[in-house]
């Protein structure tokens, strides 16, 4: 029996100061062109927390609005306000920077995060009021330090500053004197990823309606990697985040594959559960500070606000078949192989039409496709176009070529089988998985029967290969055979045993 998706979570941490101090576009610019007009204008383009919460794509991400509702909003989105927007959504929340920094400090096990004591006292109660944050997490927050001590670490010991409202409020210290893999910059990057993963894990457990003790395995699939000079990327974010989230029965490991990592990890999780190795596996990922403000130059140039001002996180709970929740169909997997090539048609063919051919399905048998769900508000000003739309046009073109639809049906195909992009450009975050929460609900509500999640990745970025990467899988309505199968299997065993007994008795009688 196939594994099922029991729940999913999506979280954002609004971190505008990290845009300024930690995003790669900005840190590189300060080295190459420290007096640039972009750096001078940057702060005036940062959004307030309220503007971030009221932003349509962010409300879709945490589940307060649907992709269908977003598709009816006039583009662009950045200058529109979603009325009735809230911090908390059915999938997760948008956490403000000051509270997130306290969560980061609670996730620090080696005393490298130092926060100003006045800052801690001013915001600790607010974090404690967050309904998802547990008392044991709050108990890990230190009272804080004098600001002079924090300045000393920054000025004399290469610590990385932590800021709020353009004021120094803390720092991240180096974890080793000479190991670049444990430098303050890397520790900062890793702790932000870990903390946002912890937040996603907490919401995933809540959303799935399970106990923390039920989780037996965690797979982290973010684009970060931790280690030291002897094993640079050999560490384990999964178990580190599970510890803070209180998943006491869990072990875990990391899966890496650039943007395709989450899809790889979910297939692995589904296989682990289906095999019986583990009953419940959670796939999780935190955010990536390097991607903050990645397209900032283009946004500022066009008079846009900095839209890449949030760290993203997500988690998906994969469990044994309960006869109700949507299944991950491991018989219909797409894969970009070594021999596939990098031509767009070949890539989409390997991930979409090839697995459908093997299953004997048409393209139209998939109700919704979820490829790279990049928010076009971010990508179009940067010259990358509408990424989801480009994918849908290619899928539609292949459907026409196969005879699954007529050419004149192409526009309606995209509208019927596609989605409007809403995900933050955090690399791995947009790659197929943002729709899983909605897909689960749409299937349970009977709105759709099948959805294909398509993860694609750029392996060539690591300079180890020129290859592209990608895998896909299908989420489908549960066939409702879990309980029935178990009963019928027992009945079959009973019948066999009875038949064997009767046969033995016959032999003895002879």
C-alpha positions as CSV (number, residue, x, y, z in Angstrom):
1,X,0.0,0.0,0.0
2,X,1.2,3.5,-0.8
3,X,2.2,6.0,1.9
4,X,0.0,8.9,2.5
5,X,0.4,12.7,3.2
6,X,-1.0,13.3,6.6
7,X,-0.3,17.0,6.8
8,X,1.9,19.9,5.6
9,X,3.1,23.2,6.9
10,X,4.5,26.4,5.4
11,X,6.2,29.2,7.4
12,X,7.9,32.5,6.7
13,X,10.2,34.6,8.9
14,X,10.2,38.3,7.8
15,X,14.0,39.2,8.0
16,X,14.6,42.6,6.3
17,X,17.8,43.2,8.2
18,X,19.2,40.0,6.9
19,X,18.5,41.2,3.4
20,X,20.9,44.0,4.1
21,X,23.6,42.2,6.0
22,X,23.4,38.5,4.8
23,X,21.9,38.2,1.3
24,X,24.6,37.3,-1.2
25,X,23.6,40.0,-3.7
26,X,24.1,42.6,-1.0
27,X,27.2,41.2,0.7
28,X,28.9,40.8,-2.7
29,X,28.0,44.4,-3.7
30,X,29.6,45.7,-0.5
31,X,32.8,44.1,-1.6
32,X,32.7,44.9,-5.3
33,X,31.1,48.3,-5.2
34,X,30.6,49.6,-1.6
35,X,29.5,53.1,-2.8
36,X,26.9,51.8,-5.2
37,X,23.5,53.6,-5.7
38,X,21.8,50.3,-5.0
39,X,23.2,50.0,-1.5
40,X,22.3,53.6,-0.8
41,X,18.7,53.1,-1.9
42,X,18.3,49.6,-0.4
43,X,16.8,50.5,3.0
44,X,14.2,52.8,1.5
45,X,12.8,49.7,-0.4
46,X,12.5,47.4,2.6
47,X,9.0,46.4,3.6
48,X,7.5,46.7,7.0
49,X,6.2,43.6,8.8
50,X,2.6,44.7,8.2
51,X,3.3,45.1,4.4
52,X,4.9,41.7,4.4
53,X,1.8,40.1,6.1
54,X,-0.6,41.9,3.8
55,X,1.2,40.7,0.6
56,X,-1.1,38.4,-1.4
57,X,1.5,35.6,-2.2
58,X,2.6,35.4,1.4
59,X,-1.0,34.9,2.5
60,X,-1.3,32.1,0.0
61,X,1.9,30.5,1.2
62,X,0.6,30.2,4.8
63,X,-2.8,29.1,3.7
64,X,-5.0,32.1,4.3
65,X,-5.8,32.5,0.6
66,X,-5.8,29.9,-2.3
67,X,-3.9,29.9,-5.5
68,X,-7.2,30.2,-7.3
69,X,-8.0,33.4,-5.4
70,X,-4.5,34.8,-6.3
71,X,-5.1,34.1,-10.0
72,X,-8.0,36.5,-9.9
73,X,-5.8,39.3,-8.5
74,X,-4.6,41.8,-11.0
75,X,-0.8,41.5,-11.6
76,X,1.5,42.8,-10.2
77,X,0.8,41.9,-6.6
78,X,3.3,44.1,-4.7
79,X,1.1,47.2,-4.8
80,X,-2.1,45.3,-3.7
81,X,-3.2,44.7,-0.2
82,X,-5.1,41.6,0.8
83,X,-7.8,42.7,3.1
84,X,-8.2,40.7,6.3
85,X,-4.6,39.4,6.2
86,X,-3.3,37.7,9.3
87,X,0.0,36.5,10.8
88,X,-1.3,33.0,11.4
89,X,-2.7,30.7,8.7
90,X,-3.9,27.2,8.5
91,X,-0.5,26.0,7.3
92,X,1.8,28.1,9.4
93,X,2.6,31.7,10.1
94,X,4.7,34.8,9.2
95,X,7.0,35.4,12.1
96,X,8.4,38.9,12.7
97,X,12.2,39.3,12.8
98,X,12.5,40.2,16.5
99,X,10.7,37.0,17.6
100,X,12.6,34.9,15.0
101,X,15.9,36.0,16.4
102,X,14.8,34.7,19.9
103,X,13.8,31.4,18.3
104,X,17.3,31.3,16.6
105,X,18.9,31.8,20.0
106,X,16.8,28.9,21.4
107,X,18.1,26.7,18.6
108,X,21.7,27.5,19.4
109,X,23.4,24.6,21.3
110,X,26.9,25.9,21.4
111,X,26.5,29.5,22.8
112,X,27.4,31.3,19.6
113,X,24.3,33.5,19.5
114,X,24.4,36.4,21.8
115,X,21.5,38.8,22.2
116,X,21.2,42.1,23.9
117,X,19.5,41.7,27.3
118,X,17.1,44.7,26.7
119,X,16.1,43.2,23.3
120,X,15.4,39.8,24.9
121,X,13.3,41.3,27.7
122,X,11.4,43.5,25.2
123,X,10.3,40.5,22.9
124,X,10.5,37.3,24.9
125,X,6.8,37.5,26.0
126,X,5.7,38.1,22.4
127,X,7.4,34.8,21.3
128,X,6.0,33.0,24.3
129,X,2.5,34.1,23.2
130,X,2.9,32.3,19.9
131,X,0.6,29.3,20.2
132,X,3.0,26.9,18.4
133,X,6.1,27.8,20.5
134,X,6.4,25.4,23.5
135,X,7.6,26.2,27.0
136,X,10.7,24.1,26.6
137,X,11.8,26.3,23.7
138,X,11.2,29.5,25.7
139,X,13.2,28.0,28.5
140,X,16.2,27.8,26.2
141,X,16.3,31.6,25.7
142,X,19.1,33.3,27.7
143,X,18.6,36.5,29.5
144,X,21.0,38.3,27.2
145,X,24.2,40.3,27.3
146,X,25.4,43.8,27.5
147,X,25.6,45.5,24.1
148,X,29.3,46.4,24.7
149,X,30.1,42.8,25.0
150,X,28.3,42.0,21.7
151,X,30.2,44.9,20.0
152,X,33.5,43.4,21.3
153,X,32.8,40.1,19.6
154,X,32.0,41.8,16.3
155,X,35.0,44.2,16.4
156,X,37.6,41.8,17.8
157,X,36.4,38.2,17.2
158,X,34.9,38.3,13.7
159,X,31.3,37.8,14.9
160,X,28.4,38.4,12.6
161,X,26.0,41.2,13.7
162,X,22.3,40.7,14.3
163,X,20.1,43.7,13.7
164,X,16.5,44.9,14.2
165,X,15.1,48.2,12.9
166,X,18.7,49.1,11.8
167,X,20.0,48.7,15.3
168,X,22.5,46.2,16.6
169,X,20.8,43.7,18.9
170,X,23.1,40.7,19.0
171,X,25.7,38.6,17.2
172,X,26.6,35.2,16.0
173,X,30.1,34.2,17.1
174,X,32.6,31.9,15.3
175,X,32.5,28.3,16.4
176,X,36.2,27.7,15.6
177,X,39.2,30.0,15.4
178,X,40.4,28.9,11.9
179,X,37.8,26.6,10.4
180,X,36.0,28.5,7.6
181,X,33.1,26.0,7.8
182,X,32.5,27.1,11.4
183,X,32.9,30.8,10.7
184,X,30.4,33.3,12.1
185,X,28.9,33.8,8.6
186,X,28.4,30.1,8.1
187,X,27.1,29.6,11.6
188,X,24.6,32.4,11.0
189,X,23.4,30.9,7.8
190,X,23.0,27.4,9.3
191,X,21.2,28.6,12.4
192,X,18.7,30.5,10.4
193,X,18.0,27.5,8.3
194,X,17.7,25.3,11.4
195,X,15.3,27.7,13.2
196,X,13.0,28.1,10.3
197,X,12.9,24.3,9.9
198,X,12.0,23.9,13.6
199,X,9.1,26.3,13.1
200,X,7.9,24.3,10.1
201,X,8.2,21.0,12.0
202,X,6.1,22.3,14.9
203,X,3.3,23.3,12.5
204,X,3.5,20.1,10.5
205,X,3.0,18.0,13.7
206,X,0.0,20.2,14.6
207,X,-1.5,20.1,11.2
208,X,-1.2,16.4,10.8
209,X,-2.9,15.8,14.2
210,X,-0.2,13.5,15.4
211,X,1.9,13.3,18.6
212,X,5.6,14.3,18.5
213,X,6.5,10.8,19.7
214,X,4.9,9.3,16.5
215,X,7.7,10.7,14.3
216,X,10.4,8.1,13.7
217,X,12.5,9.7,11.0
218,X,13.1,13.2,9.7
219,X,14.7,14.2,6.4
220,X,16.0,17.7,5.9
221,X,16.2,18.8,2.3
222,X,17.2,22.5,2.4
223,X,20.0,23.9,0.3
224,X,22.3,24.5,3.2
225,X,24.8,21.9,4.5
226,X,26.7,21.8,7.8
227,X,30.0,20.3,8.8
228,X,33.5,21.2,9.7
229,X,36.9,21.2,8.0
230,X,37.0,17.4,8.0
231,X,33.5,16.8,6.6
232,X,32.4,20.1,5.1
233,X,28.8,19.1,4.2
234,X,28.5,15.9,6.2
235,X,26.4,17.1,9.1
236,X,22.8,16.6,9.9
237,X,20.2,19.4,10.1
238,X,17.3,17.0,10.3
239,X,18.2,15.6,13.8
240,X,19.3,19.0,15.0
241,X,16.0,20.5,14.2
242,X,14.1,17.5,15.5
243,X,15.8,17.9,18.9
244,X,14.5,21.5,19.3
245,X,11.1,20.6,18.0
246,X,10.8,17.8,20.7
247,X,10.6,14.8,18.3
248,X,12.2,12.5,20.9
249,X,11.5,9.3,19.0
250,X,13.0,10.5,15.8
251,X,16.3,10.0,14.1
252,X,17.1,11.4,10.6
253,X,19.4,12.5,7.9
254,X,19.8,15.2,5.2
255,X,19.0,14.9,1.5
256,X,20.6,17.4,-0.9
257,X,19.8,18.1,-4.5
258,X,19.7,21.9,-5.1
259,X,16.1,22.9,-5.9
260,X,15.0,19.3,-6.6
261,X,16.0,18.2,-3.1
262,X,12.5,18.3,-1.6
263,X,11.0,16.0,-4.3
264,X,13.9,13.6,-3.9
265,X,13.3,13.6,-0.1
266,X,9.6,13.1,-0.4
267,X,10.0,10.1,-2.7
268,X,12.5,8.6,-0.2
269,X,10.2,9.3,2.7
270,X,7.3,7.6,0.9
271,X,9.5,4.6,0.1
272,X,10.7,4.3,3.7
273,X,7.2,4.2,5.0
274,X,5.9,1.9,2.3
275,X,8.7,-0.5,3.0
276,X,7.8,-0.7,6.7
277,X,11.2,0.8,7.8
278,X,9.4,3.6,9.6
279,X,5.7,4.4,10.2
280,X,5.9,8.2,10.1
281,X,8.6,10.3,8.3
282,X,8.7,14.1,8.2
283,X,10.4,15.9,5.3
284,X,11.5,19.4,6.4
285,X,13.4,22.4,5.1
286,X,14.4,25.8,6.5
287,X,15.2,28.9,4.7
288,X,18.3,30.2,3.0
289,X,19.8,33.7,4.0
290,X,22.0,33.8,0.9
291,X,18.8,34.1,-1.3
292,X,17.4,37.1,0.6
293,X,17.3,40.1,-1.8
294,X,18.7,37.9,-4.6
295,X,16.9,39.9,-7.3
296,X,17.0,43.1,-5.2
297,X,18.9,45.2,-7.8
298,X,16.2,44.7,-10.4
299,X,13.5,45.4,-7.9
300,X,15.0,48.6,-6.7
301,X,15.8,49.7,-10.3
302,X,12.1,49.3,-11.2
303,X,10.9,51.0,-8.1
304,X,9.6,47.8,-6.4
305,X,10.0,47.0,-2.8
306,X,12.5,44.3,-1.9
307,X,10.2,41.3,-2.3
308,X,12.7,38.6,-1.2
309,X,12.6,39.6,2.5
310,X,11.5,36.3,4.1
311,X,13.1,33.0,5.0
312,X,10.8,30.2,3.9
313,X,10.3,26.8,5.5
314,X,8.0,23.8,4.9
315,X,7.4,20.3,6.3
316,X,5.4,17.4,5.1
317,X,4.3,14.4,7.2
318,X,4.3,11.1,5.4
319,X,2.7,8.1,7.2
320,X,1.3,4.6,6.7
321,X,-1.8,4.3,4.6
322,X,-4.9,5.2,6.7
323,X,-7.4,4.6,3.9
324,X,-8.3,8.4,3.9
325,X,-5.4,10.7,3.2
326,X,-4.0,11.2,-0.3
327,X,-1.4,8.7,-1.4
328,X,2.1,9.2,-3.0
329,X,2.0,6.8,-5.9
330,X,5.5,5.3,-6.2
331,X,4.5,3.5,-9.4
332,X,4.4,6.9,-11.3
333,X,7.8,8.6,-10.8
334,X,9.5,10.9,-13.3
335,X,13.2,11.2,-13.3
336,X,15.8,13.3,-15.2
337,X,18.4,10.7,-15.9
338,X,22.1,11.1,-16.7
339,X,21.2,10.5,-20.4
340,X,18.2,12.8,-20.6
341,X,20.0,16.0,-21.6
342,X,19.2,19.6,-20.8
343,X,16.8,20.7,-23.6
344,X,13.6,22.0,-22.0
345,X,11.4,19.6,-24.0
346,X,13.6,16.6,-22.9
347,X,13.5,17.7,-19.3
348,X,9.7,18.1,-19.2
349,X,9.3,14.9,-21.1
350,X,11.4,12.9,-18.6
351,X,9.5,14.4,-15.6
352,X,6.0,14.5,-17.0
353,X,5.1,12.5,-20.0
354,X,7.5,9.5,-19.6
355,X,6.0,8.5,-16.2
356,X,2.5,9.0,-17.5
357,X,3.3,6.8,-20.5
358,X,4.5,4.0,-18.2
359,X,1.2,4.3,-16.2
360,X,-0.9,4.4,-19.4
361,X,-2.2,7.9,-18.5
362,X,-2.9,11.0,-20.5
363,X,-1.5,14.4,-19.6
364,X,-5.1,15.4,-18.9
365,X,-5.4,12.6,-16.3
366,X,-3.4,14.9,-13.9
367,X,-5.7,17.5,-12.6
368,X,-3.0,19.9,-11.3
369,X,0.7,20.2,-12.1
370,X,3.0,21.9,-9.6
371,X,6.4,22.6,-11.1
372,X,8.6,25.5,-10.0
373,X,6.0,27.7,-8.2
374,X,8.1,30.9,-8.3
375,X,6.2,34.1,-7.6
376,X,6.2,36.1,-10.9
377,X,6.1,39.3,-8.9
378,X,9.8,38.5,-8.0
379,X,11.0,36.8,-11.2
380,X,9.5,39.0,-14.0
381,X,11.2,42.3,-13.0
382,X,14.5,40.3,-12.9
383,X,14.0,39.2,-16.5
384,X,13.2,35.5,-15.7
385,X,9.6,35.7,-16.7
386,X,6.7,33.8,-15.3
387,X,8.4,30.5,-14.4
388,X,5.3,28.4,-13.7
389,X,3.6,29.7,-16.9
390,X,6.6,28.7,-18.9
391,X,6.5,25.2,-17.5
392,X,2.8,24.9,-18.2
393,X,3.2,26.0,-21.8
394,X,5.8,23.3,-22.3
395,X,3.6,20.6,-20.6
396,X,0.6,21.8,-22.7
397,X,2.7,21.7,-25.9
398,X,3.7,18.1,-25.2
399,X,0.0,17.3,-24.5
400,X,-0.8,18.7,-28.0
401,X,2.0,16.7,-29.6
402,X,0.8,13.5,-27.9
403,X,-2.8,14.1,-29.0
404,X,-4.1,14.4,-25.5
405,X,-5.5,17.8,-26.2
406,X,-6.3,19.9,-29.4
407,X,-4.1,22.9,-30.1
408,X,-7.0,25.2,-29.6
409,X,-7.4,23.8,-26.0
410,X,-4.0,25.0,-25.0
411,X,-5.1,28.2,-23.2
412,X,-7.8,26.4,-21.2
413,X,-5.4,23.6,-20.4
414,X,-3.1,26.0,-18.7
415,X,-6.0,27.6,-16.8
416,X,-7.4,24.2,-15.8
417,X,-4.3,22.2,-15.0
418,X,-1.9,25.1,-13.9
419,X,-1.4,27.3,-10.9
420,X,-0.3,30.9,-10.3
421,X,3.1,31.1,-8.6
422,X,3.2,32.3,-5.1
423,X,6.4,30.9,-3.4
424,X,9.4,32.9,-2.2
425,X,12.6,32.4,-4.2
426,X,14.4,30.4,-1.6
427,X,15.8,28.0,-4.1
428,X,14.4,24.6,-2.9
429,X,11.2,26.1,-1.4
430,X,9.3,26.9,-4.7
431,X,10.3,23.6,-6.4
432,X,6.9,21.8,-6.6
433,X,6.2,21.4,-2.9
434,X,4.3,24.6,-2.1
435,X,1.1,23.1,-3.5
436,X,1.2,19.9,-1.4
437,X,-0.8,21.4,1.4
438,X,-3.5,22.6,-1.0
439,X,-3.3,19.4,-3.1
440,X,-4.1,17.4,0.0
441,X,-7.1,19.5,0.8
442,X,-8.3,19.6,-2.8
443,X,-8.1,15.8,-3.0
444,X,-9.8,15.3,0.3
445,X,-12.6,17.7,-0.7
446,X,-13.1,15.9,-4.0
447,X,-12.1,18.9,-6.1
448,X,-9.3,16.9,-7.8
449,X,-8.1,13.3,-8.0
450,X,-4.5,13.6,-9.0
451,X,-1.7,16.2,-8.7
452,X,1.9,15.9,-10.0
453,X,4.7,17.5,-8.0
454,X,7.7,18.3,-10.2
455,X,11.0,19.2,-8.6
456,X,13.8,20.5,-10.8
457,X,17.4,21.4,-9.9
458,X,20.6,23.0,-11.3
459,X,23.3,20.5,-10.4
460,X,25.8,22.5,-12.6
461,X,25.9,25.2,-9.9
462,X,28.2,23.0,-7.9
463,X,30.8,22.9,-10.7
464,X,30.9,19.1,-10.4
465,X,28.8,18.3,-13.5
466,X,27.0,20.2,-16.3
467,X,23.9,18.0,-15.7
468,X,20.4,19.3,-14.9
469,X,18.3,17.4,-12.3
470,X,14.7,16.6,-11.5
471,X,12.2,14.1,-10.2
472,X,8.4,14.0,-10.0
473,X,5.7,12.1,-8.3
474,X,1.9,11.9,-8.2
475,X,-0.3,12.5,-5.3
476,X,-3.7,10.8,-5.7
477,X,-7.0,10.2,-3.9
478,X,-6.8,7.3,-1.5
479,X,-8.3,4.2,-2.9
480,X,-9.7,3.5,0.6
481,X,-8.3,0.0,0.7
482,X,-6.1,0.2,3.8
483,X,-8.5,-1.3,6.3
484,X,-10.2,-3.5,3.7
485,X,-6.8,-4.9,2.6
486,X,-5.8,-5.7,6.2
487,X,-9.1,-7.5,6.8
488,X,-9.1,-9.4,3.5
489,X,-5.5,-10.4,4.0
490,X,-6.3,-11.9,7.4
491,X,-9.3,-13.7,5.9
492,X,-7.1,-15.1,3.1
493,X,-4.6,-16.4,5.7
494,X,-7.4,-18.0,7.6
495,X,-8.8,-19.7,4.6
496,X,-5.4,-21.0,3.6
497,X,-4.8,-22.3,7.1
498,X,-8.2,-24.0,7.2
499,X,-7.6,-25.6,3.7
500,X,-4.2,-26.8,4.8
501,X,-5.6,-28.4,8.0
502,X,-8.4,-30.1,6.1
503,X,-5.9,-31.4,3.5
504,X,-3.7,-32.7,6.3
505,X,-6.6,-34.4,7.9
506,X,-7.5,-36.1,4.6
507,X,-4.0,-37.4,4.2
508,X,-4.0,-38.8,7.7
509,X,-7.3,-40.5,7.1
510,X,-5.9,-42.2,4.1
